Amino acid sequence: MSQRSITLEIYEIKKEIDDYFSIYFKKPKNFVYHPGDCFDLIITKDTFKEKRIFSFSSSPTERLLQITYRKGISQYKKYLENMTKGDTLELLYFGNQYSFYYEKPLVFFAGGIGITVFKSALQYAIDNKLQPSINLLFINKTDRFPFMNILDEYKKFLNLTIHYYQTSKEGRLTKDKLKEILPSIMDIKYEYYIAGPPLMVDSTSDLLRKFGIDDKTIHTDSFDGYLEETR
Ligand SMILES: Cc1cc2nc3c(=O)[nH]c(=O)nc-3n(C[C@H](O)[C@H](O)[C@H](O)COP(=O)(O)OP(=O)(O)OC[C@H]3O[C@@H](n4cnc5c(N)ncnc54)[C@H](O)[C@@H]3O)c2cc1C
């Protein structure tokens, strides 16, 4: 983990879908990070000073830095939503608890906004011509999946299978449903990555444990601050 404080300048803001927005920043010189790394983003405005953790939704191979967030109700989000091109924010303390084992078969579970981590990891695999077998199970409340077009495009360049799972239609993900979606879970030794709201991360980890999967192969990114399972 690096503890350097770095000033980021906003290059562009883009609406992805519904209440999902991306902010692109100019990449500072010699800035090095890894796919799915997260960092503290500090907003200072008058007497207000707060930080939140964000994951890079861009890949280190890309020209700009990108984060993607869901609109919210906090003061922090209100300030974030009012930012414009040229505004600056402070990035502090970035890194990650795990790496992507691209030499192994991978399963990614994204819960809503958790897709940021995997967008970064998939773009990185494309740009470095890595060809692991990847199954992405994208769990969302509605059929409005952020980055759906980009993810479907990624399939042309990767050995990637995507299953879009809509909880409002299909209910909670259960052991039987997961077995149906990913029958190879019974006999292939995958590395599992789970990112999203804490409730989704915990329930998916529990589900994997029911298959007797070794905890050491389960890597989690729990997006504290999002209280519901998916939205
Ligand atoms: C390792 C890590 C990585 C993370 N990466 C990301 C990331 O890439 N992108 C990201 O967005 N967050 C990420 N987070 C979460 C982030 O740090 C914040 O905690 C999160 O965005 C919530 O922000 P907030 O506290 O300002 O609350 P808000 O966004 O204001 O939300 C507070 C609560 O209110 C709910 N809510 C929001 N709007 C409404 C509404 N209109 N009606 C009813 N309820 C509502 C929210 O779902 C949430 O439960 C990450 C967290 C961690 C720990």
Ligand as a Chemical Component Dictionary entry (heavy atoms), coordinates in Angstrom:
data_LIG
# 
_chem_comp.id                   LIG 
_chem_comp.type                 NON-POLYMER 
_chem_comp.pdbx_formal_charge   0 
_chem_comp.three_letter_code    LIG 
# 
loop_
_chem_comp_atom.comp_id 
_chem_comp_atom.atom_id 
_chem_comp_atom.alt_atom_id 
_chem_comp_atom.type_symbol 
_chem_comp_atom.charge 
_chem_comp_atom.model_Cartn_x 
_chem_comp_atom.model_Cartn_y 
_chem_comp_atom.model_Cartn_z 
_chem_comp_atom.pdbx_ordinal 
LIG C1  C1  C 0 -12.587 -1.768 -0.937 1  
LIG C2  C2  C 0 -13.747 -0.850 -1.314 2  
LIG C3  C3  C 0 -13.931 -0.483 -2.638 3  
LIG C4  C4  C 0 -15.000 0.346  -3.002 4  
LIG N1  N1  N 0 -15.179 0.689  -4.310 5  
LIG C5  C5  C 0 -16.234 1.468  -4.673 6  
LIG C6  C6  C 0 -16.459 1.838  -6.038 7  
LIG O1  O1  O 0 -15.672 1.497  -6.943 8  
LIG N2  N2  N 0 -17.548 2.588  -6.334 9  
LIG C7  C7  C 0 -18.438 3.008  -5.356 10 
LIG O2  O2  O 0 -19.436 3.667  -5.691 11 
LIG N3  N3  N 0 -18.246 2.684  -4.070 12 
LIG C8  C8  C 0 -17.176 1.930  -3.699 13 
LIG N4  N4  N 0 -16.984 1.607  -2.392 14 
LIG C9  C9  C 0 -17.970 2.106  -1.404 15 
LIG C10 C10 C 0 -17.693 3.580  -1.082 16 
LIG O3  O3  O 0 -16.503 3.721  -0.341 17 
LIG C11 C11 C 0 -18.873 4.186  -0.266 18 
LIG O4  O4  O 0 -18.943 3.561  0.980  19 
LIG C12 C12 C 0 -20.187 4.022  -1.019 20 
LIG O5  O5  O 0 -20.086 4.609  -2.290 21 
LIG C13 C13 C 0 -21.323 4.674  -0.235 22 
LIG O6  O6  O 0 -21.099 6.059  -0.225 23 
LIG P1  P1  P 0 -21.726 7.013  0.893  24 
LIG O7  O7  O 0 -21.305 6.573  2.243  25 
LIG O8  O8  O 0 -21.357 8.387  0.514  26 
LIG O9  O9  O 0 -23.265 6.735  0.883  27 
LIG P2  P2  P 0 -24.406 6.882  -0.240 28 
LIG O10 O10 O 0 -23.901 6.529  -1.587 29 
LIG O11 O11 O 0 -25.083 8.171  -0.080 30 
LIG O12 O12 O 0 -25.349 5.679  0.218  31 
LIG C14 C14 C 0 -25.710 5.430  1.600  32 
LIG C15 C15 C 0 -26.789 4.355  1.592  33 
LIG O13 O13 O 0 -27.994 4.900  1.059  34 
LIG C16 C16 C 0 -28.403 4.121  -0.070 35 
LIG N5  N5  N 0 -28.992 5.021  -1.072 36 
LIG C17 C17 C 0 -28.329 5.772  -1.979 37 
LIG N6  N6  N 0 -29.200 6.489  -2.714 38 
LIG C18 C18 C 0 -30.421 6.168  -2.249 39 
LIG C19 C19 C 0 -31.725 6.574  -2.598 40 
LIG N7  N7  N 0 -31.954 7.465  -3.567 41 
LIG N8  N8  N 0 -32.754 6.051  -1.899 42 
LIG C20 C20 C 0 -32.550 5.168  -0.900 43 
LIG N9  N9  N 0 -31.332 4.744  -0.529 44 
LIG C21 C21 C 0 -30.298 5.242  -1.184 45 
LIG C22 C22 C 0 -27.150 3.473  -0.573 46 
LIG O14 O14 O 0 -27.420 2.327  -1.350 47 
LIG C23 C23 C 0 -26.455 3.142  0.720  48 
LIG O15 O15 O 0 -26.957 1.970  1.278  49 
LIG C24 C24 C 0 -15.908 0.802  -2.006 50 
LIG C25 C25 C 0 -15.699 0.452  -0.662 51 
LIG C26 C26 C 0 -14.628 -0.365 -0.315 52 
LIG C27 C27 C 0 -14.432 -0.715 1.141  53 
# 
loop_
_chem_comp_bond.comp_id 
_chem_comp_bond.atom_id_1 
_chem_comp_bond.atom_id_2 
_chem_comp_bond.value_order 
_chem_comp_bond.pdbx_ordinal 
LIG C1  C2  SING 1  
LIG C2  C3  SING 2  
LIG C2  C26 DOUB 3  
LIG C3  C4  DOUB 4  
LIG C4  N1  SING 5  
LIG C4  C24 SING 6  
LIG N1  C5  DOUB 7  
LIG C5  C6  SING 8  
LIG C5  C8  SING 9  
LIG C6  O1  DOUB 10 
LIG C6  N2  SING 11 
LIG N2  C7  SING 12 
LIG C7  O2  DOUB 13 
LIG C7  N3  SING 14 
LIG N3  C8  DOUB 15 
LIG C8  N4  SING 16 
LIG N4  C9  SING 17 
LIG N4  C24 SING 18 
LIG C9  C10 SING 19 
LIG C10 O3  SING 20 
LIG C10 C11 SING 21 
LIG C11 O4  SING 22 
LIG C11 C12 SING 23 
LIG C12 O5  SING 24 
LIG C12 C13 SING 25 
LIG C13 O6  SING 26 
LIG O6  P1  SING 27 
LIG P1  O7  DOUB 28 
LIG P1  O8  SING 29 
LIG P1  O9  SING 30 
LIG O9  P2  SING 31 
LIG P2  O10 DOUB 32 
LIG P2  O11 SING 33 
LIG P2  O12 SING 34 
LIG O12 C14 SING 35 
LIG C14 C15 SING 36 
LIG C15 O13 SING 37 
LIG C15 C23 SING 38 
LIG O13 C16 SING 39 
LIG C16 N5  SING 40 
LIG C16 C22 SING 41 
LIG N5  C17 SING 42 
LIG N5  C21 SING 43 
LIG C17 N6  DOUB 44 
LIG N6  C18 SING 45 
LIG C18 C19 SING 46 
LIG C18 C21 DOUB 47 
LIG C19 N7  SING 48 
LIG C19 N8  DOUB 49 
LIG N8  C20 SING 50 
LIG C20 N9  DOUB 51 
LIG N9  C21 SING 52 
LIG C22 O14 SING 53 
LIG C22 C23 SING 54 
LIG C23 O15 SING 55 
LIG C24 C25 DOUB 56 
LIG C25 C26 SING 57 
LIG C26 C27 SING 58 
# 
